[in-house]
Amino acid sequence: MRLVRGRVRSTVAQLMRAGWVAACVLSLAAATGAVAGAAPRSTPAPTEPPRINVLQIQPKALAPTKPLHVELTVEVNRLGQVSRVRSIKASHNYAFDAHCYGNALQAFIRTPDGHVVVGTYVLTYDYDPKSLQVKRDVALIKAGGVNPNAEGAAMNMMEIARHSHDKGKPAVTPGPIPSVNIKRMPDLPQVMKTPSH
């Protein structure tokens, strides 16, 4: 679609009259908009969304019913990162043990004033089924005796995952494999006559 504008060919008096009418219409529209805008708006004041208590809405049946205890012996580098998990005393609840192991790999262990003591620590996780809370404690076993320049365990795992993801990318994603040989499918009348079991 093409829009072609015509040239303005009129007398000055007609052009002035058209401009005056347009100006009156615009000023009238602006005045009614200003009057309507001056009216108080009835929008409610913004309120905070209600807080959700996760402990109340989560199903209690999914939580373990007995107290659980896990101890992980870890090495800490000069940045306070856990660089290696030496040993684990498991609670024999696979999900809880996995959560504790993952949390330990991501832990930073520092003193209250922010300093790092390089060494071996024990991380203790205690689960209380009554309160559904997990308490974590940290205790220094031995200062020193570890590689202070070791890479953090979480960073090392992320690097391994990134490299394995880059190597394992398939060039072409395979399509779905048919579960039935389409060329040997029975005819529709035959299927309709077959009794169902």
C-alpha positions in Angstrom: 0.0 0.0 0.0 1.3 3.4 -0.9 0.3 6.7 0.6 0.4 9.7 -1.7 -0.1 13.1 -0.2 -1.7 15.8 -2.1 -0.2 19.3 -2.2 -1.9 22.0 -0.2 -3.4 24.5 -2.6 -5.7 26.9 -0.9 -5.9 30.6 -0.1 -4.2 31.8 3.1 -7.6 32.5 4.7 -8.7 28.9 4.2 -5.4 27.6 5.6 -5.6 29.9 8.6 -9.2 28.8 9.3 -8.2 25.1 9.1 -5.2 25.7 11.4 -7.5 27.5 13.9 -10.0 24.7 13.9 -7.3 22.1 14.5 -5.8 24.2 17.3 -9.3 24.5 19.0 -9.8 20.7 18.7 -6.4 20.0 20.2 -6.8 22.5 23.1 -10.3 21.1 23.9 -8.9 17.5 23.9 -6.0 18.6 26.2 -8.4 20.4 28.5 -10.7 17.4 28.9 -7.7 15.2 29.4 -6.3 17.5 32.1 -9.6 17.6 33.9 -9.9 13.8 33.7 -6.3 13.5 34.9 -6.9 15.8 37.9 -9.6 13.4 39.2 -8.3 11.2 42.1 -7.4 7.7 41.0 -8.8 4.8 42.8 -5.8 2.5 42.5 -5.1 0.7 45.8 -1.7 1.2 47.5 0.8 -1.5 46.7 1.0 -4.3 49.3 3.7 -6.8 50.0 2.9 -10.4 48.8 2.1 -12.8 51.6 5.1 -14.7 53.1 5.0 -18.4 52.4 6.1 -20.7 55.3 7.7 -23.6 53.4 7.7 -25.8 56.6 3.9 -25.6 56.7 3.2 -26.5 53.1 5.7 -29.2 52.5 4.4 -32.7 52.9 5.7 -34.2 56.1 5.5 -37.7 54.6 8.5 -36.9 52.3 10.7 -35.9 55.2 12.7 -38.6 57.1 11.1 -39.7 60.3 14.2 -40.5 62.4 17.2 -38.3 63.3 20.0 -38.4 60.9 23.7 -37.7 61.4 26.5 -37.2 58.7 30.1 -36.4 59.2 32.4 -35.3 56.3 36.1 -34.8 56.7 37.2 -32.1 54.3 40.4 -30.2 53.2 40.3 -26.4 53.0 42.5 -24.3 50.7 43.9 -20.8 51.3 40.6 -19.2 50.1 38.5 -21.1 52.6 37.0 -23.4 49.9 36.6 -27.1 50.4 39.1 -28.6 48.0 38.5 -32.3 48.8 36.3 -34.6 50.8 38.5 -37.1 52.5 35.9 -39.3 54.1 32.2 -39.5 54.9 30.4 -41.2 57.8 27.0 -41.7 56.1 23.6 -41.8 57.7 22.4 -44.5 55.3 19.7 -42.2 54.0 20.8 -41.7 50.4 19.0 -38.4 49.7 20.2 -36.8 53.0 23.8 -38.0 52.4 23.8 -36.6 48.9 22.5 -33.2 50.1 25.1 -33.1 52.8 27.9 -34.1 50.4 26.8 -31.4 47.8 26.6 -28.8 50.6 30.1 -29.7 51.8 31.6 -29.4 48.4 30.3 -25.8 48.1 31.2 -24.7 51.6 33.5 -21.9 52.6 35.1 -22.3 56.0 36.5 -19.2 57.6 36.9 -17.7 61.1 34.3 -15.2 62.3 36.7 -12.4 61.5 37.0 -13.6 57.9 40.5 -15.3 58.0 41.2 -18.7 56.7 43.0 -21.5 58.6 44.2 -24.0 55.9 43.8 -27.5 57.1 41.5 -30.4 57.7 38.0 -29.9 59.1 35.0 -32.1 60.0 31.6 -30.9 58.9 28.7 -32.4 60.9 25.1 -32.4 59.7 22.3 -33.3 62.2 18.7 -33.6 61.1 15.9 -33.2 63.6 12.6 -34.8 62.4 10.5 -32.8 64.8 11.5 -29.4 63.6 12.6 -30.5 60.1 15.8 -28.5 60.5 19.4 -29.4 59.7 22.1 -28.1 62.0 25.6 -27.9 60.6 28.7 -27.6 62.7 32.4 -27.1 61.7 35.4 -28.2 63.8 39.1 -27.9 62.9 40.9 -31.3 63.1 44.4 -30.2 62.1 45.8 -27.0 60.8 48.1 -27.4 57.7 49.0 -30.6 56.0 47.0 -29.9 52.9 47.7 -28.1 49.5 46.8 -24.5 50.1 46.8 -23.8 46.4 44.4 -26.6 45.5 41.4 -25.7 43.4 38.0 -25.6 45.1 36.0 -28.8 44.7 32.9 -27.1 43.3 35.0 -25.1 40.8 36.8 -28.3 39.8 33.5 -30.1 39.2 32.1 -27.2 37.2 35.2 -27.2 35.0 34.9 -31.0 34.4 31.2 -30.7 33.6 31.9 -27.8 31.1 34.6 -29.8 29.3 32.6 -33.0 29.2 29.6 -31.1 27.9 31.7 -29.5 25.1 33.1 -32.8 24.0 29.9 -34.8 24.1 27.8 -32.6 21.9 26.3 -34.6 19.1 26.6 -33.1 15.6 23.0 -34.2 14.7 20.3 -35.1 17.2 18.8 -38.5 16.2 15.1 -38.6 15.5 12.7 -40.9 17.2 12.9 -44.5 16.3 9.6 -46.1 15.4 8.6 -48.9 17.7 6.5 -50.6 15.0 7.6 -51.4 11.5 5.3 -49.2 9.5 5.6 -51.3 6.3 4.2 -54.5 8.1 1.3 -52.9 10.0 -2.0 -54.7 9.5 -4.9 -53.3 7.5 -7.6 -51.3 9.3 -10.4 -53.8 8.5 -8.3 -56.6 9.9 -7.7 -54.7 13.1 -11.4 -53.9 13.5 -12.4 -57.6 13.1 -9.8 -58.8 15.7 -11.4 -59.4 19.1 -10.0 -57.4 22.0 -8.9 -59.2 25.2 
